[in-house]
Amino acid sequence: LLKMQVENAKESFPFKTLTLKPREYFFLIQIDFEDKDAEFSVKVVKNMLDQAVTSFLGLVGKGLSLNVLKADSSAKTAIVHTEEKNLNAIWGAMTLFSRFEDKHVRIRVIKSSSFLLSLSDEVGPPS
């Protein structure tokens, strides 16, 4: 009797499995400068990342969505937002970038997530 009830329940309540893929991603990056006294702000980080993407992807890179949400000058970290379709291209451009304003620089991706909240514990208080 129980087996019959289970089979009837399956027929009356069909279900589907949905896989949701995030459309946005966030990076927590750390930037190491050759010049320790270099200016560090949202604007500087945005210019640096635009130059990195453009130098590796050319004019196509200029069309990629890339936003710097926060920059912490004491830890030299920043949170970057991009779309999922640009994830690999931007990550690769940041990793391979090595010179900004004729100085050596290294950009390291510390953490990436589709949830901004998961990066919040890594960055200091709002500035």
VOTOR-681010 format. One record per residue: residue number from 0; x, y, z of N, C-alpha, C in turn. Coordinates in nm, 3 decimals, decimal comma, always signed. Layout:
BEGIN
@n = NUM	n_X = X	n_Y = Y	n_Z = Z	ca_X = X	ca_Y = Y	ca_Z = Z	c_X = X	c_Y = Y	c_Z = Z
...
END
This chain:
BEGIN
@n = 0	n_X = +0,081	n_Y = -0,120	n_Z = +0,000	ca_X = +0,000	ca_Y = +0,000	ca_Z = +0,000	c_X = +0,086	c_Y = +0,127	c_Z = +0,000
@n = 1	n_X = +0,192	n_Y = +0,125	n_Z = +0,080	ca_X = +0,282	ca_Y = +0,240	ca_Z = +0,087	c_X = +0,352	c_Y = +0,264	c_Z = -0,046
@n = 2	n_X = +0,392	n_Y = +0,157	n_Z = -0,112	ca_X = +0,458	ca_Y = +0,168	ca_Z = -0,242	c_X = +0,364	c_Y = +0,231	c_Z = -0,344
@n = 3	n_X = +0,239	n_Y = +0,193	n_Z = -0,339	ca_X = +0,140	ca_Y = +0,249	ca_Z = -0,430	c_X = +0,119	c_Y = +0,399	c_Z = -0,404
@n = 4	n_X = +0,119	n_Y = +0,441	n_Z = -0,279	ca_X = +0,103	ca_Y = +0,582	ca_Z = -0,245	c_X = +0,223	c_Y = +0,665	c_Z = -0,294
@n = 5	n_X = +0,342	n_Y = +0,611	n_Z = -0,279	ca_X = +0,464	ca_Y = +0,680	ca_Z = -0,325	c_X = +0,460	c_Y = +0,697	c_Z = -0,477
@n = 6	n_X = +0,422	n_Y = +0,596	n_Z = -0,550	ca_X = +0,415	ca_Y = +0,606	ca_Z = -0,695	c_X = +0,310	c_Y = +0,707	c_Z = -0,738
@n = 7	n_X = +0,195	n_Y = +0,708	n_Z = -0,672	ca_X = +0,091	ca_Y = +0,806	ca_Z = -0,702	c_X = +0,138	c_Y = +0,949	c_Z = -0,671
@n = 8	n_X = +0,214	n_Y = +0,965	n_Z = -0,563	ca_X = +0,266	ca_Y = +1,097	ca_Z = -0,527	c_X = +0,364	c_Y = +1,147	c_Z = -0,633
@n = 9	n_X = +0,447	n_Y = +1,062	n_Z = -0,687	ca_X = +0,542	ca_Y = +1,100	ca_Z = -0,791	c_X = +0,469	c_Y = +1,147	c_Z = -0,916
@n = 10	n_X = +0,361	n_Y = +1,080	n_Z = -0,950	ca_X = +0,287	ca_Y = +1,118	ca_Z = -1,070	c_X = +0,213	c_Y = +1,250	c_Z = -1,051
@n = 11	n_X = +0,163	n_Y = +1,275	n_Z = -0,931	ca_X = +0,086	ca_Y = +1,397	ca_Z = -0,908	c_X = +0,174	c_Y = +1,518	c_Z = -0,877
@n = 12	n_X = +0,295	n_Y = +1,497	n_Z = -0,832	ca_X = +0,385	ca_Y = +1,607	ca_Z = -0,799	c_X = +0,519	c_Y = +1,591	c_Z = -0,872
@n = 13	n_X = +0,518	n_Y = +1,607	n_Z = -1,001	ca_X = +0,647	ca_Y = +1,596	ca_Z = -1,071	c_X = +0,735	c_Y = +1,717	c_Z = -1,034
@n = 14	n_X = +0,861	n_Y = +1,697	n_Z = -1,032	ca_X = +0,952	ca_Y = +1,806	ca_Z = -0,999	c_X = +1,062	c_Y = +1,816	c_Z = -1,103
@n = 15	n_X = +1,118	n_Y = +1,933	n_Z = -1,109	ca_X = +1,230	ca_Y = +1,957	ca_Z = -1,199	c_X = +1,348	c_Y = +2,006	c_Z = -1,118
@n = 16	n_X = +1,465	n_Y = +1,974	n_Z = -1,162	ca_X = +1,586	ca_Y = +2,023	ca_Z = -1,099	c_X = +1,635	c_Y = +2,144	c_Z = -1,178
@n = 17	n_X = +1,653	n_Y = +2,253	n_Z = -1,109	ca_X = +1,703	ca_Y = +2,374	ca_Z = -1,173	c_X = +1,842	c_Y = +2,404	c_Z = -1,120
@n = 18	n_X = +1,932	n_Y = +2,438	n_Z = -1,208	ca_X = +2,064	ca_Y = +2,482	ca_Z = -1,168	c_X = +2,075	c_Y = +2,630	c_Z = -1,199
@n = 19	n_X = +2,096	n_Y = +2,707	n_Z = -1,095	ca_X = +2,108	ca_Y = +2,851	ca_Z = -1,113	c_X = +2,255	c_Y = +2,888	c_Z = -1,121
@n = 20	n_X = +2,290	n_Y = +2,958	n_Z = -1,225	ca_X = +2,428	ca_Y = +3,000	ca_Z = -1,246	c_X = +2,435	c_Y = +3,149	c_Z = -1,219
@n = 21	n_X = +2,526	n_Y = +3,193	n_Z = -1,136	ca_X = +2,533	ca_Y = +3,336	ca_Z = -1,105	c_X = +2,574	c_Y = +3,418	c_Z = -1,228
@n = 22	n_X = +2,520	n_Y = +3,538	n_Z = -1,236	ca_X = +2,553	ca_Y = +3,625	ca_Z = -1,349	c_X = +2,662	c_Y = +3,724	c_Z = -1,314
@n = 23	n_X = +2,691	n_Y = +3,739	n_Z = -1,186	ca_X = +2,790	ca_Y = +3,837	ca_Z = -1,143	c_X = +2,892	c_Y = +3,769	c_Z = -1,053
@n = 24	n_X = +3,014	n_Y = +3,822	n_Z = -1,057	ca_X = +3,120	ca_Y = +3,772	ca_Z = -0,970	c_X = +3,194	c_Y = +3,889	c_Z = -0,908
@n = 25	n_X = +3,252	n_Y = +3,860	n_Z = -0,794	ca_X = +3,330	ca_Y = +3,959	ca_Z = -0,721	c_X = +3,467	c_Y = +3,900	c_Z = -0,693
@n = 26	n_X = +3,570	n_Y = +3,982	n_Z = -0,706	ca_X = +3,707	ca_Y = +3,942	ca_Z = -0,674	c_X = +3,755	c_Y = +4,024	c_Z = -0,555
@n = 27	n_X = +3,829	n_Y = +3,960	n_Z = -0,468	ca_X = +3,907	ca_Y = +4,033	ca_Z = -0,369	c_X = +4,050	c_Y = +4,023	c_Z = -0,419
@n = 28	n_X = +4,108	n_Y = +4,136	n_Z = -0,452	ca_X = +4,245	ca_Y = +4,135	ca_Z = -0,506	c_X = +4,338	c_Y = +4,210	c_Z = -0,412
@n = 29	n_X = +4,464	n_Y = +4,171	n_Z = -0,417	ca_X = +4,568	ca_Y = +4,244	ca_Z = -0,345	c_X = +4,670	c_Y = +4,291	c_Z = -0,448
@n = 30	n_X = +4,711	n_Y = +4,415	n_Z = -0,433	ca_X = +4,804	ca_Y = +4,474	ca_Z = -0,530	c_X = +4,933	c_Y = +4,509	c_Z = -0,458
@n = 31	n_X = +5,042	n_Y = +4,454	n_Z = -0,508	ca_X = +5,175	ca_Y = +4,483	ca_Z = -0,454	c_X = +5,247	c_Y = +4,577	c_Z = -0,549
@n = 32	n_X = +5,287	n_Y = +4,692	n_Z = -0,499	ca_X = +5,356	ca_Y = +4,792	ca_Z = -0,579	c_X = +5,506	c_Y = +4,787	c_Z = -0,553
@n = 33	n_X = +5,584	n_Y = +4,819	n_Z = -0,656	ca_X = +5,728	ca_Y = +4,835	ca_Z = -0,638	c_X = +5,754	c_Y = +4,956	c_Z = -0,549
@n = 34	n_X = +5,681	n_Y = +5,063	n_Z = -0,574	ca_X = +5,690	ca_Y = +5,185	ca_Z = -0,495	c_X = +5,592	c_Y = +5,174	c_Z = -0,378
@n = 35	n_X = +5,642	n_Y = +5,157	n_Z = -0,257	ca_X = +5,557	ca_Y = +5,135	ca_Z = -0,140	c_X = +5,470	c_Y = +5,256	c_Z = -0,106
@n = 36	n_X = +5,509	n_Y = +5,376	n_Z = -0,152	ca_X = +5,433	ca_Y = +5,498	ca_Z = -0,123	c_X = +5,337	c_Y = +5,536	c_Z = -0,236
@n = 37	n_X = +5,311	n_Y = +5,445	n_Z = -0,326	ca_X = +5,224	ca_Y = +5,474	ca_Z = -0,440	c_X = +5,082	c_Y = +5,502	c_Z = -0,392
@n = 38	n_X = +5,015	n_Y = +5,593	n_Z = -0,462	ca_X = +4,877	ca_Y = +5,627	ca_Z = -0,429	c_X = +4,788	c_Y = +5,505	c_Z = -0,453
@n = 39	n_X = +4,693	n_Y = +5,485	n_Z = -0,362	ca_X = +4,603	ca_Y = +5,371	ca_Z = -0,373	c_X = +4,461	c_Y = +5,420	c_Z = -0,345
@n = 40	n_X = +4,379	n_Y = +5,417	n_Z = -0,447	ca_X = +4,239	ca_Y = +5,460	ca_Z = -0,435	c_X = +4,156	c_Y = +5,382	c_Z = -0,536
@n = 41	n_X = +4,025	n_Y = +5,399	n_Z = -0,528	ca_X = +3,936	ca_Y = +5,333	ca_Z = -0,623	c_X = +3,971	c_Y = +5,375	c_Z = -0,766
@n = 42	n_X = +3,999	n_Y = +5,503	n_Z = -0,784	ca_X = +4,031	ca_Y = +5,555	ca_Z = -0,918	c_X = +4,161	c_Y = +5,494	c_Z = -0,972
@n = 43	n_X = +4,263	n_Y = +5,485	n_Z = -0,888	ca_X = +4,391	ca_Y = +5,428	ca_Z = -0,931	c_X = +4,374	c_Y = +5,280	c_Z = -0,966
@n = 44	n_X = +4,302	n_Y = +5,207	n_Z = -0,883	ca_X = +4,280	ca_Y = +5,064	ca_Z = -0,909	c_X = +4,200	c_Y = +5,046	c_Z = -1,038
@n = 45	n_X = +4,097	n_Y = +5,127	n_Z = -1,059	ca_X = +4,016	ca_Y = +5,119	ca_Z = -1,181	c_X = +4,103	c_Y = +5,145	c_Z = -1,304
@n = 46	n_X = +4,187	n_Y = +5,248	n_Z = -1,300	ca_X = +4,276	ca_Y = +5,277	ca_Z = -1,413	c_X = +4,373	c_Y = +5,162	c_Z = -1,438
@n = 47	n_X = +4,424	n_Y = +5,104	n_Z = -1,330	ca_X = +4,519	ca_Y = +4,993	ca_Z = -1,343	c_X = +4,452	c_Y = +4,872	c_Z = -1,408
@n = 48	n_X = +4,332	n_Y = +4,839	n_Z = -1,363	ca_X = +4,263	ca_Y = +4,722	ca_Z = -1,417	c_X = +4,218	c_Y = +4,746	c_Z = -1,561
@n = 49	n_X = +4,177	n_Y = +4,868	n_Z = -1,592	ca_X = +4,142	ca_Y = +4,901	ca_Z = -1,731	c_X = +4,264	c_Y = +4,884	c_Z = -1,822
@n = 50	n_X = +4,379	n_Y = +4,929	n_Z = -1,774	ca_X = +4,503	ca_Y = +4,915	ca_Z = -1,852	c_X = +4,540	c_Y = +4,767	c_Z = -1,866
@n = 51	n_X = +4,522	n_Y = +4,689	n_Z = -1,760	ca_X = +4,554	ca_Y = +4,545	ca_Z = -1,765	c_X = +4,468	c_Y = +4,475	c_Z = -1,868
@n = 52	n_X = +4,338	n_Y = +4,500	n_Z = -1,863	ca_X = +4,246	ca_Y = +4,434	ca_Z = -1,955	c_X = +4,270	c_Y = +4,478	c_Z = -2,099
@n = 53	n_X = +4,293	n_Y = +4,608	n_Z = -2,119	ca_X = +4,317	ca_Y = +4,660	ca_Z = -2,253	c_X = +4,450	c_Y = +4,608	c_Z = -2,310
@n = 54	n_X = +4,552	n_Y = +4,597	n_Z = -2,226	ca_X = +4,682	ca_Y = +4,551	ca_Z = -2,277	c_X = +4,678	c_Y = +4,405	c_Z = -2,319
@n = 55	n_X = +4,593	n_Y = +4,324	n_Z = -2,258	ca_X = +4,587	ca_Y = +4,183	ca_Z = -2,293	c_X = +4,476	c_Y = +4,147	c_Z = -2,391
@n = 56	n_X = +4,370	n_Y = +4,228	n_Z = -2,394	ca_X = +4,257	ca_Y = +4,196	ca_Z = -2,481	c_X = +4,233	c_Y = +4,301	c_Z = -2,589
@n = 57	n_X = +4,311	n_Y = +4,406	n_Z = -2,590	ca_X = +4,296	ca_Y = +4,510	ca_Z = -2,692	c_X = +4,165	c_Y = +4,584	c_Z = -2,677
@n = 58	n_X = +4,109	n_Y = +4,627	n_Z = -2,789	ca_X = +3,985	ca_Y = +4,704	ca_Z = -2,787	c_X = +3,867	c_Y = +4,624	c_Z = -2,734
@n = 59	n_X = +3,873	n_Y = +4,493	n_Z = -2,747	ca_X = +3,768	ca_Y = +4,408	ca_Z = -2,692	c_X = +3,762	c_Y = +4,424	c_Z = -2,540
@n = 60	n_X = +3,878	n_Y = +4,441	n_Z = -2,478	ca_X = +3,884	ca_Y = +4,457	ca_Z = -2,334	c_X = +3,817	c_Y = +4,582	c_Z = -2,283
@n = 61	n_X = +3,814	n_Y = +4,686	n_Z = -2,365	ca_X = +3,748	ca_Y = +4,811	ca_Z = -2,324	c_X = +3,599	c_Y = +4,793	c_Z = -2,305
@n = 62	n_X = +3,540	n_Y = +4,696	n_Z = -2,372	ca_X = +3,397	ca_Y = +4,675	ca_Z = -2,364	c_X = +3,353	c_Y = +4,585	c_Z = -2,249
@n = 63	n_X = +3,449	n_Y = +4,529	n_Z = -2,174	ca_X = +3,413	ca_Y = +4,441	ca_Z = -2,064	c_X = +3,368	c_Y = +4,520	c_Z = -1,942
@n = 64	n_X = +3,267	n_Y = +4,470	n_Z = -1,876	ca_X = +3,215	ca_Y = +4,534	ca_Z = -1,755	c_X = +3,308	c_Y = +4,505	c_Z = -1,637
@n = 65	n_X = +3,357	n_Y = +4,611	n_Z = -1,574	ca_X = +3,451	ca_Y = +4,598	ca_Z = -1,464	c_X = +3,434	c_Y = +4,718	c_Z = -1,372
@n = 66	n_X = +3,401	n_Y = +4,693	n_Z = -1,246	ca_X = +3,382	ca_Y = +4,801	ca_Z = -1,149	c_X = +3,464	c_Y = +4,773	c_Z = -1,024
@n = 67	n_X = +3,525	n_Y = +4,877	n_Z = -0,970	ca_X = +3,595	ca_Y = +4,866	ca_Z = -0,843	c_X = +3,500	c_Y = +4,920	c_Z = -0,737
@n = 68	n_X = +3,458	n_Y = +4,834	n_Z = -0,646	ca_X = +3,360	ca_Y = +4,873	ca_Z = -0,545	c_X = +3,424	c_Y = +4,936	c_Z = -0,423
@n = 69	n_X = +3,542	n_Y = +4,889	n_Z = -0,385	ca_X = +3,607	ca_Y = +4,937	ca_Z = -0,265	c_X = +3,756	c_Y = +4,916	c_Z = -0,276
@n = 70	n_X = +3,831	n_Y = +5,010	n_Z = -0,222	ca_X = +3,976	ca_Y = +4,997	ca_Z = -0,215	c_X = +4,021	c_Y = +5,030	c_Z = -0,074
@n = 71	n_X = +4,099	n_Y = +4,942	n_Z = -0,015	ca_X = +4,151	ca_Y = +4,961	ca_Z = +0,120	c_X = +4,300	c_Y = +4,992	c_Z = +0,109
@n = 72	n_X = +4,338	n_Y = +5,119	n_Z = +0,133	ca_X = +4,476	ca_Y = +5,160	ca_Z = +0,111	c_X = +4,572	c_Y = +5,101	c_Z = +0,213
@n = 73	n_X = +4,526	n_Y = +5,070	n_Z = +0,333	ca_X = +4,618	ca_Y = +5,015	ca_Z = +0,434	c_X = +4,659	c_Y = +4,872	c_Z = +0,400
@n = 74	n_X = +4,565	n_Y = +4,792	n_Z = +0,352	ca_X = +4,595	ca_Y = +4,653	ca_Z = +0,317	c_X = +4,627	c_Y = +4,635	c_Z = +0,169
@n = 75	n_X = +4,610	n_Y = +4,741	n_Z = +0,091	ca_X = +4,631	ca_Y = +4,736	ca_Z = -0,055	c_X = +4,543	c_Y = +4,629	c_Z = -0,119
@n = 76	n_X = +4,417	n_Y = +4,625	n_Z = -0,077	ca_X = +4,321	ca_Y = +4,531	ca_Z = -0,133	c_X = +4,206	c_Y = +4,607	c_Z = -0,195
@n = 77	n_X = +4,136	n_Y = +4,540	n_Z = -0,284	ca_X = +4,020	ca_Y = +4,601	ca_Z = -0,350	c_X = +3,919	c_Y = +4,492	c_Z = -0,383
@n = 78	n_X = +3,793	n_Y = +4,534	n_Z = -0,391	ca_X = +3,688	ca_Y = +4,443	ca_Z = -0,435	c_X = +3,644	c_Y = +4,487	c_Z = -0,574
@n = 79	n_X = +3,646	n_Y = +4,393	n_Z = -0,667	ca_X = +3,615	ca_Y = +4,419	ca_Z = -0,807	c_X = +3,492	c_Y = +4,339	c_Z = -0,846
@n = 80	n_X = +3,405	n_Y = +4,401	n_Z = -0,923	ca_X = +3,280	ca_Y = +4,338	ca_Z = -0,968	c_X = +3,285	c_Y = +4,321	c_Z = -1,120
@n = 81	n_X = +3,240	n_Y = +4,206	n_Z = -1,168	ca_X = +3,231	ca_Y = +4,183	ca_Z = -1,312	c_X = +3,118	c_Y = +4,084	c_Z = -1,340
@n = 82	n_X = +3,085	n_Y = +4,072	n_Z = -1,466	ca_X = +2,984	ca_Y = +3,975	ca_Z = -1,508	c_X = +3,049	c_Y = +3,838	c_Z = -1,524
@n = 83	n_X = +2,968	n_Y = +3,734	n_Z = -1,510	ca_X = +3,019	ca_Y = +3,597	ca_Z = -1,518	c_X = +3,086	c_Y = +3,568	c_Z = -1,652
@n = 84	n_X = +3,032	n_Y = +3,624	n_Z = -1,761	ca_X = +3,088	ca_Y = +3,595	ca_Z = -1,893	c_X = +3,228	c_Y = +3,655	c_Z = -1,911
@n = 85	n_X = +3,265	n_Y = +3,754	n_Z = -1,829	ca_X = +3,397	ca_Y = +3,817	ca_Z = -1,838	c_X = +3,496	c_Y = +3,764	c_Z = -1,734
@n = 86	n_X = +3,453	n_Y = +3,673	n_Z = -1,653	ca_X = +3,531	ca_Y = +3,626	ca_Z = -1,539	c_X = +3,672	c_Y = +3,580	c_Z = -1,576
@n = 87	n_X = +3,683	n_Y = +3,486	n_Z = -1,667	ca_X = +3,814	ca_Y = +3,430	ca_Z = -1,702	c_X = +3,905	c_Y = +3,530	c_Z = -1,769
@n = 88	n_X = +3,850	n_Y = +3,612	n_Z = -1,857	ca_X = +3,932	ca_Y = +3,711	ca_Z = -1,928	c_X = +3,989	c_Y = +3,814	c_Z = -1,832
@n = 89	n_X = +3,907	n_Y = +3,864	n_Z = -1,742	ca_X = +3,954	ca_Y = +3,966	ca_Z = -1,647	c_X = +4,051	c_Y = +3,905	c_Z = -1,546
@n = 90	n_X = +4,021	n_Y = +3,787	n_Z = -1,499	ca_X = +4,112	ca_Y = +3,720	ca_Z = -1,404	c_X = +4,249	c_Y = +3,699	c_Z = -1,469
@n = 91	n_X = +4,250	n_Y = +3,652	n_Z = -1,591	ca_X = +4,377	ca_Y = +3,631	ca_Z = -1,661	c_X = +4,453	c_Y = +3,760	c_Z = -1,683
@n = 92	n_X = +4,383	n_Y = +3,865	n_Z = -1,724	ca_X = +4,449	ca_Y = +3,994	ca_Z = -1,747	c_X = +4,508	c_Y = +4,049	c_Z = -1,619
@n = 93	n_X = +4,436	n_Y = +4,037	n_Z = -1,508	ca_X = +4,489	ca_Y = +4,086	ca_Z = -1,380	c_X = +4,611	c_Y = +4,007	c_Z = -1,337
@n = 94	n_X = +4,606	n_Y = +3,876	n_Z = -1,354	ca_X = +4,716	ca_Y = +3,791	ca_Z = -1,311	c_X = +4,843	c_Y = +3,815	c_Z = -1,392
@n = 95	n_X = +4,829	n_Y = +3,840	n_Z = -1,521	ca_X = +4,946	ca_Y = +3,857	ca_Z = -1,608	c_X = +4,999	c_Y = +4,000	c_Z = -1,611
@n = 96	n_X = +4,926	n_Y = +4,095	n_Z = -1,558	ca_X = +4,966	ca_Y = +4,236	ca_Z = -1,562	c_X = +5,085	c_Y = +4,257	c_Z = -1,468
@n = 97	n_X = +5,187	n_Y = +4,334	n_Z = -1,515	ca_X = +5,307	ca_Y = +4,351	ca_Z = -1,433	c_X = +5,362	c_Y = +4,493	c_Z = -1,427
@n = 98	n_X = +5,315	n_Y = +4,586	n_Z = -1,510	ca_X = +5,368	ca_Y = +4,724	ca_Z = -1,507	c_X = +5,256	c_Y = +4,825	c_Z = -1,514
@n = 99	n_X = +5,264	n_Y = +4,924	n_Z = -1,423	ca_X = +5,168	ca_Y = +5,033	ca_Z = -1,421	c_X = +5,244	c_Y = +5,161	c_Z = -1,393
@n = 100	n_X = +5,230	n_Y = +5,258	n_Z = -1,482	ca_X = +5,301	ca_Y = +5,387	ca_Z = -1,473	c_X = +5,451	c_Y = +5,363	c_Z = -1,457
@n = 101	n_X = +5,507	n_Y = +5,276	n_Z = -1,540	ca_X = +5,650	ca_Y = +5,243	ca_Z = -1,544	c_X = +5,705	c_Y = +5,189	c_Z = -1,412
@n = 102	n_X = +5,621	n_Y = +5,127	n_Z = -1,333	ca_X = +5,665	ca_Y = +5,063	ca_Z = -1,207	c_X = +5,612	c_Y = +4,921	c_Z = -1,206
@n = 103	n_X = +5,689	n_Y = +4,832	n_Z = -1,145	ca_X = +5,645	ca_Y = +4,693	ca_Z = -1,133	c_X = +5,528	c_Y = +4,684	c_Z = -1,036
@n = 104	n_X = +5,433	n_Y = +4,601	n_Z = -1,072	ca_X = +5,314	ca_Y = +4,581	ca_Z = -0,989	c_X = +5,270	c_Y = +4,436	c_Z = -1,004
@n = 105	n_X = +5,211	n_Y = +4,382	n_Z = -0,898	ca_X = +5,159	ca_Y = +4,245	ca_Z = -0,903	c_X = +5,017	c_Y = +4,246	c_Z = -0,847
@n = 106	n_X = +4,925	n_Y = +4,190	n_Z = -0,924	ca_X = +4,786	ca_Y = +4,180	ca_Z = -0,881	c_X = +4,757	c_Y = +4,034	c_Z = -0,852
@n = 107	n_X = +4,716	n_Y = +4,007	n_Z = -0,730	ca_X = +4,684	ca_Y = +3,869	ca_Z = -0,690	c_X = +4,536	c_Y = +3,860	c_Z = -0,655
@n = 108	n_X = +4,471	n_Y = +3,758	n_Z = -0,707	ca_X = +4,333	ca_Y = +3,732	ca_Z = -0,671	c_X = +4,337	c_Y = +3,647	c_Z = -0,544
@n = 109	n_X = +4,288	n_Y = +3,704	n_Z = -0,435	ca_X = +4,288	ca_Y = +3,635	ca_Z = -0,307	c_X = +4,165	c_Y = +3,545	c_Z = -0,296
@n = 110	n_X = +4,052	n_Y = +3,597	n_Z = -0,341	ca_X = +3,928	ca_Y = +3,523	ca_Z = -0,328	c_X = +3,832	c_Y = +3,569	c_Z = -0,437
@n = 111	n_X = +3,749	n_Y = +3,479	n_Z = -0,485	ca_X = +3,644	ca_Y = +3,517	ca_Z = -0,579	c_X = +3,515	c_Y = +3,449	c_Z = -0,536
@n = 112	n_X = +3,405	n_Y = +3,517	n_Z = -0,562	ca_X = +3,276	ca_Y = +3,462	ca_Z = -0,521	c_X = +3,165	c_Y = +3,528	c_Z = -0,600
@n = 113	n_X = +3,053	n_Y = +3,460	n_Z = -0,609	ca_X = +2,937	ca_Y = +3,521	ca_Z = -0,671	c_X = +2,856	c_Y = +3,598	c_Z = -0,568
@n = 114	n_X = +2,901	n_Y = +3,597	n_Z = -0,442	ca_X = +2,833	ca_Y = +3,668	ca_Z = -0,335	c_X = +2,928	c_Y = +3,771	c_Z = -0,273
@n = 115	n_X = +2,887	n_Y = +3,895	n_Z = -0,277	ca_X = +2,968	ca_Y = +4,003	ca_Z = -0,221	c_X = +2,988	c_Y = +3,984	c_Z = -0,071
@n = 116	n_X = +2,890	n_Y = +3,936	n_Z = -0,003	ca_X = +2,896	ca_Y = +3,920	ca_Z = +0,142	c_X = +3,011	c_Y = +3,827	c_Z = +0,185
@n = 117	n_X = +3,043	n_Y = +3,729	n_Z = +0,104	ca_X = +3,150	ca_Y = +3,636	ca_Z = +0,140	c_X = +3,288	c_Y = +3,702	c_Z = +0,139
@n = 118	n_X = +3,301	n_Y = +3,818	n_Z = +0,074	ca_X = +3,429	ca_Y = +3,889	ca_Z = +0,072	c_X = +3,437	c_Y = +3,996	c_Z = +0,181
@n = 119	n_X = +3,328	n_Y = +4,026	n_Z = +0,245	ca_X = +3,323	ca_Y = +4,139	ca_Z = +0,337	c_X = +3,411	c_Y = +4,121	c_Z = +0,460
@n = 120	n_X = +3,431	n_Y = +3,998	n_Z = +0,505	ca_X = +3,514	ca_Y = +3,976	ca_Z = +0,624	c_X = +3,662	c_Y = +3,995	c_Z = +0,595
@n = 121	n_X = +3,700	n_Y = +4,002	n_Z = +0,468	ca_X = +3,840	ca_Y = +4,012	ca_Z = +0,430	c_X = +3,888	c_Y = +4,157	c_Z = +0,417
@n = 122	n_X = +3,795	n_Y = +4,252	n_Z = +0,412	ca_X = +3,829	ca_Y = +4,391	ca_Z = +0,388	c_X = +3,791	c_Y = +4,472	c_Z = +0,510
@n = 123	n_X = +3,871	n_Y = +4,576	n_Z = +0,537	ca_X = +3,847	ca_Y = +4,660	ca_Z = +0,653	c_X = +3,717	c_Y = +4,737	c_Z = +0,645
@n = 124	n_X = +3,690	n_Y = +4,822	n_Z = +0,745	ca_X = +3,566	ca_Y = +4,900	ca_Z = +0,747	c_X = +3,560	c_Y = +4,999	c_Z = +0,633
@n = 125	n_X = +3,441	n_Y = +5,044	n_Z = +0,599	ca_X = +3,426	ca_Y = +5,140	ca_Z = +0,487	c_X = +3,507	c_Y = +5,266	c_Z = +0,511
@n = 126	n_X = +3,562	n_Y = +5,318	n_Z = +0,404	ca_X = +3,643	ca_Y = +5,440	ca_Z = +0,417	c_X = +3,566	c_Y = +5,561	c_Z = +0,372
END
